[in-house]
């Protein structure tokens, strides 16, 4: 462990700050891919929670259609 119990690899960045930077960076990466599906994420945790946006991301990354949209729409808008 480094100073104040932080791991040396963190270069002295507090864990909360590091997590915030990682979350922001990953959100930008996700949105860059979701732009091809006319979709976007505001908050990773809440927007990926029900699986719909995550399914869209998987479709964009894989180039495959997963056919989950009909199920999701039926179960969340009935």
C-alpha positions in Angstrom: 0.0 0.0 0.0 1.0 3.5 -0.7 0.3 6.8 1.2 -3.0 6.8 3.2 -3.6 3.1 2.3 -4.0 3.8 -1.5 -2.3 1.4 -3.9 0.8 2.8 -5.5 -0.6 2.1 -9.0 -3.3 4.7 -8.3 -0.7 7.4 -8.4 -2.1 9.1 -5.3 -5.6 9.5 -6.8 -8.4 9.0 -4.2 -10.5 5.9 -4.9 -13.7 8.0 -5.3 -12.2 10.3 -7.8 -10.7 7.4 -9.7 -14.1 5.7 -9.8 -15.8 8.9 -11.1 -13.2 9.3 -13.9 -13.6 5.6 -14.9 -17.4 5.9 -14.9 -17.2 9.1 -17.0 -14.7 7.5 -19.5 -16.8 4.3 -19.8 -20.0 6.3 -20.3 -18.4 8.2 -23.2 -17.3 4.9 -24.7 -20.7 3.4 -24.4 -22.4 6.5 -25.9 -19.9 6.5 -28.8 -21.1 3.0 -29.7 -24.8 3.6 -28.9 -24.9 6.6 -31.2 -25.1 4.1 -34.1 -28.4 2.8 -32.5 -29.8 6.3 -31.9 -29.5 5.6 -28.1 -27.5 7.1 -25.3 -26.7 6.7 -21.6 -26.9 9.5 -19.0 -26.1 7.5 -15.9 -24.5 4.0 -16.4 -26.1 2.5 -13.3 -29.6 3.5 -13.8 -29.7 3.4 -17.6 -28.3 -0.1 -17.9 -30.4 -1.5 -15.0 -33.3 -2.9 -16.9 -31.2 -4.4 -19.7 -32.8 -2.6 -22.6 -29.9 -0.2 -23.3 -27.4 -3.0 -22.5 -29.1 -5.1 -25.2 -28.8 -2.3 -27.7 -25.1 -1.9 -26.9 -24.5 -5.7 -27.4 -26.3 -5.5 -30.7 -24.1 -2.6 -31.9 -20.9 -4.3 -30.8 -21.8 -7.7 -32.2 -23.6 -6.6 -35.3 -26.3 -9.1 -34.5 -30.0 -8.5 -33.6 -30.9 -10.1 -30.3 -34.7 -9.9 -30.7 -35.2 -8.8 -27.1 -36.9 -5.5 -27.9 -40.3 -7.1 -28.4 -40.1 -8.9 -25.0 -38.8 -5.8 -23.2 -41.5 -3.6 -24.8 -44.3 -6.1 -23.9 -43.2 -6.5 -20.3 -42.5 -2.9 -19.5 -45.3 -1.1 -21.4 -48.3 -3.5 -20.7 
